[in-house]
Amino acid sequence: MTDSLATSLSASDIKWPPSVRVPIERILEGQPSASTLVVGESPTAQFGLWRVTPGAFSTDHSDYVEYIHITEGSGRLISQSGAITELSPGVTVMLAEGWKGQWVIEKTLTKVFTILRN
């Protein structure tokens, strides 16, 4: 019996969309590219998986809150103020609305994400 309100994914069954290079104006180092698999969304929320290759690039959460949980890879988030959050499997982070900084990806990283918009 399945619950029509539940979505289940097995990592081995994921069919990733093609990777897209991070926009050049955001790149600080390397040639990172990312693939996003949206699992569910509504007008105010989006849930899915994101995979990104090594490199460094800026990010701006001016209009949304994001919860992330790292499942694979390594790197760090560096806020504009210089605060560093190390990223590795099992780490969960909330990026508040207005958070700005950079991703520094050392080993291809996969995260589960939930984005909430007002």
C-alpha positions in Angstrom: 0.0 0.0 0.0 1.4 3.4 -0.9 0.5 6.8 0.5 -0.2 9.3 -2.3 1.2 12.1 -0.1 4.6 10.5 0.4 7.5 10.6 -2.0 10.4 8.2 -1.6 13.7 8.2 -3.4 16.6 5.7 -3.3 20.0 7.3 -4.1 20.7 4.5 -6.5 17.6 5.2 -8.5 18.1 9.0 -8.9 18.1 10.1 -12.5 19.9 13.5 -12.3 19.0 16.2 -14.7 22.0 17.5 -16.8 24.4 19.7 -14.9 24.4 23.4 -15.5 27.5 25.5 -15.0 27.2 28.0 -12.2 26.7 31.5 -13.8 30.2 33.0 -14.6 29.4 36.2 -12.6 29.1 34.1 -9.4 32.2 31.9 -9.9 35.1 32.7 -7.6 37.2 29.6 -8.4 37.1 26.6 -10.7 34.3 25.6 -13.0 31.6 24.4 -10.7 28.4 23.0 -12.2 25.2 21.8 -10.5 22.2 19.6 -11.1 18.9 20.1 -9.3 16.2 17.5 -8.9 13.0 19.1 -7.7 10.9 16.5 -5.9 8.0 18.8 -4.9 7.0 22.4 -4.9 4.2 24.9 -4.2 3.9 28.7 -4.7 5.9 29.2 -1.4 8.1 26.1 -1.1 10.4 23.8 -3.0 12.0 20.5 -2.0 14.6 18.5 -3.7 18.2 17.4 -4.2 21.1 19.4 -5.5 24.5 18.1 -6.5 27.5 20.5 -7.2 31.0 19.9 -8.4 34.2 21.4 -6.9 34.8 25.1 -7.1 33.8 28.3 -5.2 30.9 30.7 -6.0 28.8 33.4 -4.4 25.2 32.9 -3.1 22.4 35.3 -2.1 19.4 34.2 -0.1 17.7 37.6 -0.2 14.2 36.4 -0.7 14.1 32.9 0.8 15.0 30.6 3.7 16.8 27.4 2.9 17.2 24.3 5.0 19.9 21.9 3.8 21.1 18.5 4.8 24.4 17.2 3.3 24.4 13.5 2.1 27.7 13.3 0.2 30.8 15.3 -0.4 32.6 18.1 1.4 33.1 21.8 1.5 32.1 24.9 3.5 29.8 27.9 3.5 31.4 31.2 4.3 29.2 34.1 5.3 29.8 37.7 4.3 31.0 38.2 7.9 33.5 35.4 7.5 31.7 32.7 9.6 32.6 29.3 8.3 30.2 26.3 8.3 32.0 23.0 7.4 29.9 20.7 5.2 30.1 16.9 5.3 27.6 14.1 5.3 25.1 14.4 8.2 25.4 18.2 8.6 22.2 20.2 8.6 22.1 24.0 8.1 19.5 26.7 8.0 20.4 29.7 5.8 18.2 32.6 6.9 16.5 35.0 4.6 19.1 37.6 3.6 22.1 35.2 4.1 24.9 36.0 1.7 28.2 34.4 1.2 29.9 31.7 -0.7 30.0 28.0 -1.3 33.5 26.4 -1.4 33.1 22.8 -2.7 36.1 20.5 -2.2 34.5 17.2 -3.2 31.3 16.9 -5.2 28.6 17.6 -2.8 24.9 16.5 -2.6 22.4 18.1 -0.4 18.7 17.7 0.3 17.1 21.1 0.4 13.9 22.8 1.3 13.4 26.4 0.2 10.6 28.6 1.8 9.5 31.9 0.3 7.1 34.5 1.7 
